[in-house]
Amino acid sequence: MIQPPGKKLTRISLLSGGEKALSAIAFIFSIFLIKPAAFCLMDEIDAPLDESNVFRFNNLLKLIGKNSQIVMITHNKHSMSFADTLLGITMEQKGVSKVVTVNLEKQGAG
């Protein structure tokens, strides 16, 4: 059972895909805010979210990232823009994979 803001208490199975995702994310993030873990791996957790919720999700992810190392697999360009480092896999030649790394951390002036 769950009660999203502005809704009555209901079964999780009756929620939309986005509402289910937000509920699961809220539960996971609440645990991390109470007891941070050293490492967190997320696989396309932002996929069912709409654009405004992706920004909320990423702001919370930055907050959790202060105490935990986060690795997130995503195809969402907005989530990628929040990252400090991007890792990609490319196949320039058939059967030969190559890792491409881009460091996006902002450097201080001076």
N, C-alpha and C positions, 0 to 999 in steps of 0.2 A: 504494500500500500504506500501511496505517496500523495503529497499535496503541494503541487507547484504553486508559486505565488499567484494569487487571484483566482485560483480554482479550488473546487471542493476535493476532499479526500477521495481518491480513486485507486484502482488497480493499475500497476505499471503497464500491463498488457493493453490497456485502453488508451494510452497516450500515443501521440504521433511519434514518428521516428526521431524528429528533432527534440521533442520533449523527453523522450527516453534517453537520448544522448546527453542532453543537458542535465538530467537527473543523475545519470551515472557519473558524469564529469564533476558535478557538485559534490557527490559523495566521495569520490577519489580525492578531490582537492581539499575537502574538509579534513580528511585524514592527514594529508600532507601538511596542512596548516597547523594541526595539533601536534603531530609527531613526524617531522621531516625525515625522509629516508635519504641516504647518500646518493641514490641513483634511481632514475625513473625512465622507463622505456614505453613510448606510446606509438601505436601503429594506426595511422589515419584516424585518430580519435576526433579530429575536426571535420571529417568528411560530411556528416549529416547536418552540420550547422549552417545557418544562413550567414550573410556577410556581417551583419551587426553583432551576432553572437560569436563569430570568429574573432572579432576585435576584443570582445569581453573575455573570451577564452584565452587569447594571447596575453592580455594584460595580467590575468591571474597566473598564467604560466611564467611570466617574468618574475612575479612575486615569489612563486614557489622555487624558481630557478636561483634565487639568492641563497638558498640553503641546500639545494639538491642539484646534481648534474642531470640534465634532461636530454634525452635523445628522442626525437620525434620523427617518425616517417610520415611524410605528407606530400600531397600534390597541390596544396592550396597556396597560391601565390601570396596571399596576405599573411599566412602563417610563416612562410619562408622569409618575408620581409622583417619579421620580428626576431629572426635567428641571429646569433652571433657568428656562427659558422655553418656553411652548407657543405654537405658531402653528396656527390652524385656519382653514379656509375654509368659509364658510357662504353659502347662497343664499337671502336673505330674499325676493327677488323673482325670478321666473323669468328666467334669463339674466343676472342681475347677481350676481357673486361678491363677497364681502367678506372681508377678512382680519381675524381676531380674534386679538389677542396677549394672553397672560397671563404676567406676570413672576412666577416662583415663588421667586426667590432670597431666602434668609432674611436679614433685616436684623438687625444687632447691636443690643442694647439700649442705650439711652442716648443 
